[in-house]
Amino acid sequence: MAAPPPRPTPRPMAAGHAILVVVIALLVGTLLNARDIQATARRQPFGWQRNVAMAAITPVQALSAALGLDRPRTAIDLALGRDPGARTGAAGAAGTTTAAAATPPPPAFPQSAEDEASPASPPAPRTPTRAEPLRLFVGGDSMVGQFGPALSNLARRTGVIDAEFEYEFSSGLTRPDFVDWPARLREVGRSQDPEVLVLIFGGNDAQDLKSGDRLVPLGTPQWRAEYRQRVAQVMDQLGADGRRVFWVGMPIVRSATFEERVRMLNEIYRTEAAAHPSVTYVDSWDLFAGPDGRYAEYLPDETGALTDMRLNDGIHLTTAGAQRLAAQVMALVAAEWALPEGGSEPVRPG
């Protein structure tokens, strides 16, 4: 029996053809994801790198939209319950992730007329019940990523708090061009009407900011004055709406350079909170410091076991760290509204 003829050996793809295939794949991938690439470029710190990235991706994003190549990604976002036109981050009890808007709304800074009301004392705390639970909102930058769910879970465990959370990566008060937090908080006020808000900013705010068309370098007297005005505006705005605010300061961080910047931010939060009757500053610095007062990645949990409290970046919290901070904030909320911190019924006055 004759042996079958040998199969022809496949010819390898020429190097030039292989490079062409890779280039085409990269171009198609860029066109399909141009909206998200543009959003990533937009939230970079002000500077020439951001300018170059925006100049490069903006026409690509426009071409992608004109050709309808952004539709598959939009369909995927909608199928996953995401809002293709919203901000980057998470919102609500389920922590729904959303994508960044191609064109952000005009920033709320400088202060608008409706935010010029003088700071007012918060209303007397009522007694929340299952039928009329206390409405609580947790918001801010990526520091809320683990903390928001942890505090929401503790709050709901009381049975008399309706808690929601929302966070935006790479956002803060220095970059209203990316996420306009004063406007977002007004929107939350209209849609959710929270009685108490727990806010964290600072993880992304230690960067240059813009005042009008002028770039203000980080840490200068002009920068401090402008950032203070923005913090005060948010506090004024929420106080005028009769909302109770717990403004959580940044915890101690590992980097000595970043620590100096965080101390500057925390001092602004602390002093502005002292000037606003509706705002309480929550100091989280010592909560995450070791016995020597310095940064500590491992700290004792409620059982005394040493537990990893910080992520590898030396800034953000692990789940255990978030639970540690949530317990401190929940104790403050529970004390003000005469609630049990983990039970199911409110403590009745008198």
C-alpha positions, 0 to 999 in steps of 0.5 A: 500500500502506497504511503500517503503523500506528505502534507504541505508545510504551512508557509509562515506569515511574512514578517511584514504581514504579521506586523500589518495584522497587529497594527490593524488589530490595534487600530480596530481596538482603539476605535472600538474603545475610543470613548473609554480611552478618551475618558482615561486621558481626560482624568489625567493631571493637568500637563503636557502629557494630558494635552498630548493624549487628549489631542491624539484620542479626540479625533479618533473618538469622533471618528469612532462615533461617526462610524458607529464603532462605539455602539458594540461597547455601548450595547455591552454596557447596557447589557451589564446595567451600566450607563454609557453616558455617566461617570466612571465609578460605582453607585447605589446599593449594588455598586453599579459601574458606569462609564465616563461621559464624553462631554462633561457638564460645565463645572460648578466652580466658582460658587453659584448663587444658589450656594451662597446661603450662610451655613445653617445648624442642622435640624434636630435628629429624628427617631428613624424607624423601619417605616421611615428609615434614616436616608444616608448617602456615602460618596467621594473618590476611590477611597469610597470603593471599599468603605462605601459598601462596608458602611452601607452594610453596617447601616442597613444592619440596624434595620432603620437606615436606607444607605446608598453609596457612589464613588468616582475613580480619579475624581475630587474637588480639584477636577470639576472638568472630569466629575463635577461633585457639587453638581452631582451632590445637588442631583443626589439631593433631588433624587435621593434626598439624603438626611446625612451624607458621609464624604471622602475626598483627597485621594486624587486632589493633591494635584494642580488645579485650574481657576478660570483659565489659570493653572494653579500649582499644588501647595501654593497659597493660591492653590490652598485658597482656591481648594479651601473655597471649593471645600467650603462651597460643598459644605455651604451647599449641603448645610443650606439644604439642611443635610447632616455631613460627616466629612472623613479625612484621609488616613495616614499614607505610606509615602512621605511626600504624599503624607505631607500633601494629605496633611495639608488637605486634612487641615483644610477639611478640619478647619472648614468643618469647624466653621460649618455647624452641619459638618463633623470632621472625622479624623481617620489618621490615628485609626490607621497608624501603628503604635509608633504613630507611623504608617502601618499596613497590619493592625489588630482587628476586633479579635486582636489578630493582626490584619492587612488594612491597606492595599499595596499602593499605601493609600487605599483600604482593604476590606478589613481597613474599610470595615475598621473605618466604617465602624468608627463612622457608624458609631458617630451616626448611631450616637447622633440618631440614638441608634444601635450600631448593629441591632435592629431597633432604634433606642427610644428617647425618654 
